[in-house]
C-alpha cells in the first residue's frame, strides 16, 4: 500500500546521534539514545517529543553529560531508563545531582528523576562495566536483562524482575499513578545465552528469554 516517510524536525544530533529506544506515554514520545540535542534543544541521552505540537523538549533536570540511554519502558506514567553503568551515571533534580549506575526512573507527572528502591532503600543499580540490554513490563513488574550479575544489592544471573508497587486511582476522570517506593528486585531462574540476556519477548501472560 501507499505510505510516506516524514522527518521530525531536525531530529537528534551530537555524540553519536543514535536513537536506541522510543516509548509512548499518552501523546508524548520519550526518546533514548546517544545524543546531546533534540530538535535544537540541549538534551543528553533522553528527550520528549510531543506528537501533537511537533516540539522536542529536554526532561527536567536531565542526565549526566554525554549520557546514553539504550532502553526505555513505561509502567503507567512512570518511565524506566536503562543503559550502561559507564554512560548512565547520574541525574539532576532541582540542582541536586544523584549518582546512579545504569538504571533509574522518571515520573512524567512530577517531572522528576529518582533511583530504583529495593525494600524502601534507594539503590544505584548495576556493577561497573556492565549493561542493561532489555526492559519489558507485565502489569506492574519490570523485567530487566543484560550482562550484570547483581542489581540493587542482590545477586542475579543476567535477568531479574523488579516488583514496582503502586496505586492506581481515578480522580476527575483522570488516571493518576502513585509511587510508594515499596519495591524490590527478584531473581529469575534462567539459562544463560552467550553469557548475557539480550532479548525479552513478553505477552500478557508469559515471559521468554532468547
C-alpha positions as CSV (number, residue, x, y, z in Angstrom):
1,X,0.0,0.0,0.0
2,X,0.9,3.7,-0.3
3,X,2.8,5.3,2.5
4,X,5.1,8.2,3.2
5,X,8.1,9.0,5.4
6,X,8.5,12.4,7.1
7,X,11.3,13.9,9.0
8,X,10.5,15.0,12.6
9,X,12.0,18.5,12.7
10,X,15.8,18.4,13.0
11,X,15.8,15.2,14.9
12,X,18.6,14.4,17.4
13,X,22.2,15.3,16.9
14,X,25.5,15.3,18.9
15,X,27.5,12.5,20.4
16,X,26.9,9.5,18.1
17,X,23.4,10.8,17.2
18,X,21.8,7.4,17.6
19,X,18.3,6.6,18.8
20,X,18.0,3.2,20.5
21,X,14.7,3.4,22.3
22,X,11.3,5.0,21.9
23,X,8.3,4.7,24.3
24,X,4.9,6.4,24.1
25,X,3.1,7.7,27.1
26,X,-0.1,9.4,26.0
27,X,0.6,11.6,23.0
28,X,4.2,12.1,24.0
29,X,7.2,10.0,22.7
30,X,10.2,9.6,25.0
31,X,13.3,9.0,23.0
32,X,16.5,7.5,24.4
33,X,19.9,7.1,22.8
34,X,23.3,8.7,22.4
35,X,22.7,12.4,21.5
36,X,23.2,15.9,23.0
37,X,20.5,17.9,21.3
38,X,16.9,17.1,20.2
39,X,15.1,19.5,17.8
40,X,17.8,22.1,18.6
41,X,17.2,21.8,22.4
42,X,20.1,20.6,24.6
43,X,19.1,17.1,25.8
44,X,21.6,14.4,26.9
45,X,20.6,10.9,26.0
46,X,16.8,11.4,26.6
47,X,14.1,13.8,25.4
48,X,10.4,14.1,24.8
49,X,8.6,14.7,21.5
50,X,5.1,16.0,21.6
51,X,3.3,14.3,18.7
52,X,0.5,17.0,18.7
53,X,2.8,20.0,18.5
54,X,5.9,18.5,17.0
55,X,8.0,20.1,19.7
56,X,11.0,18.5,21.3
57,X,11.9,19.1,25.0
58,X,14.5,18.0,27.5
59,X,13.4,16.2,30.6
60,X,13.5,18.4,33.7
61,X,16.9,18.3,35.5
62,X,18.4,15.9,33.0
63,X,21.0,13.1,33.0
64,X,24.8,13.3,33.1
65,X,26.7,14.9,30.2
66,X,27.1,12.6,27.3
67,X,24.7,10.1,28.8
68,X,23.5,7.2,26.8
69,X,20.1,5.5,27.2
70,X,19.7,2.2,25.5
71,X,16.3,1.0,26.7
72,X,13.1,2.6,27.8
73,X,9.9,1.1,29.3
74,X,6.8,2.6,31.0
75,X,4.5,1.4,33.8
76,X,1.6,3.8,33.7
77,X,3.1,7.3,33.7
78,X,6.4,6.1,35.2
79,X,9.3,5.9,32.7
80,X,12.2,3.5,33.3
81,X,15.6,4.1,31.7
82,X,18.3,1.6,31.2
83,X,21.8,1.8,29.9
84,X,25.4,1.0,30.8
85,X,27.0,1.6,34.2
86,X,29.6,3.7,32.3
87,X,27.4,6.1,30.4
88,X,24.3,6.4,32.6
89,X,25.8,7.6,35.9
90,X,23.7,10.4,37.4
91,X,20.6,12.6,37.1
92,X,19.8,16.1,38.5
93,X,16.6,17.3,40.2
94,X,16.3,21.0,41.3
95,X,20.1,21.4,41.2
96,X,20.8,18.3,43.2
97,X,22.8,15.5,41.4
98,X,22.3,11.9,42.4
99,X,24.6,9.0,41.3
100,X,23.1,6.0,39.6
101,X,24.5,3.0,37.7
102,X,22.8,2.0,34.5
103,X,19.1,2.4,35.6
104,X,16.7,5.0,37.0
105,X,13.1,6.1,36.6
106,X,11.4,9.3,35.6
107,X,8.0,10.4,36.9
108,X,6.2,12.1,33.9
109,X,3.6,13.7,36.2
110,X,6.1,15.4,38.6
111,X,8.9,15.7,36.0
112,X,11.5,14.3,38.4
113,X,14.1,11.5,38.2
114,X,14.7,9.1,41.0
115,X,16.7,5.9,41.6
116,X,15.0,2.5,41.9
117,X,14.3,1.4,45.5
118,X,14.7,-2.1,47.0
119,X,12.7,-2.7,50.2
120,X,12.5,1.0,50.8
121,X,16.2,1.8,50.2
122,X,17.5,3.7,47.2
123,X,19.9,1.7,45.1
124,X,22.4,2.8,42.4
125,X,21.8,-0.1,40.0
126,X,24.2,-2.5,38.3
127,X,28.0,-3.0,38.8
128,X,30.7,-1.1,36.9
129,X,31.4,-2.1,33.3
130,X,28.1,-3.9,32.9
131,X,25.0,-3.0,30.9
132,X,21.2,-3.3,30.8
133,X,20.2,-4.5,27.3
134,X,16.5,-5.0,27.7
135,X,13.5,-3.8,29.7
136,X,9.9,-5.1,29.4
137,X,6.8,-4.9,31.6
138,X,3.9,-7.1,32.6
139,X,1.4,-5.3,34.7
140,X,3.4,-3.6,37.5
141,X,6.5,-5.8,37.1
142,X,9.6,-4.6,35.2
143,X,11.8,-7.3,33.7
144,X,15.5,-6.5,33.2
145,X,18.1,-8.3,31.1
146,X,21.7,-7.6,30.5
147,X,25.3,-8.7,31.3
148,X,25.1,-7.9,35.0
149,X,25.4,-10.3,37.9
150,X,24.0,-8.1,40.6
151,X,21.4,-5.3,40.8
152,X,20.0,-3.3,43.7
153,X,22.4,-5.0,46.0
154,X,21.2,-8.6,45.3
155,X,22.9,-11.3,43.2
156,X,21.3,-12.2,39.9
157,X,22.2,-14.1,36.7
158,X,21.7,-11.5,33.9
159,X,17.9,-11.5,34.2
160,X,15.7,-10.3,37.0
161,X,12.4,-8.7,37.8
162,X,11.5,-5.5,39.7
163,X,8.2,-5.5,41.5
164,X,7.0,-1.9,41.3
165,X,4.4,-1.3,44.0
166,X,1.9,1.5,43.1
167,X,-1.6,2.6,43.5
168,X,-3.9,3.5,40.6
169,X,-7.0,5.6,41.2
170,X,-9.3,7.7,39.2
171,X,-9.7,11.4,40.1
172,X,-12.0,13.6,38.0
173,X,-11.8,11.1,35.2
174,X,-8.0,11.1,35.0
175,X,-5.9,8.1,35.9
176,X,-3.2,9.1,38.4
177,X,-0.1,7.0,39.1
178,X,1.3,7.0,42.6
179,X,4.6,5.6,43.6
180,X,5.2,4.5,47.2
181,X,8.7,3.1,46.5
182,X,8.0,-0.1,48.4
183,X,9.5,-2.1,45.6
184,X,12.1,-4.9,45.2
185,X,14.2,-6.8,42.8
186,X,13.9,-10.5,42.5
187,X,16.0,-13.1,40.7
188,X,14.6,-15.3,37.9
189,X,16.0,-18.8,37.2
190,X,17.0,-18.8,33.6
191,X,19.6,-20.3,31.3
192,X,22.4,-18.2,30.0
193,X,22.8,-17.4,26.3
194,X,26.4,-16.4,25.4
195,X,26.9,-15.1,29.0
196,X,24.1,-12.5,28.8
197,X,20.5,-11.9,28.3
198,X,19.8,-9.8,25.3
199,X,16.2,-10.1,24.2
200,X,13.0,-10.4,26.2
201,X,9.7,-11.1,24.4
202,X,6.6,-10.7,26.5
203,X,2.9,-11.3,26.1
204,X,0.2,-10.7,28.7
205,X,0.9,-14.0,30.5
206,X,4.4,-15.2,29.9
207,X,8.0,-14.1,29.5
208,X,10.6,-15.6,27.3
209,X,14.4,-15.2,27.0
210,X,16.3,-15.8,23.8
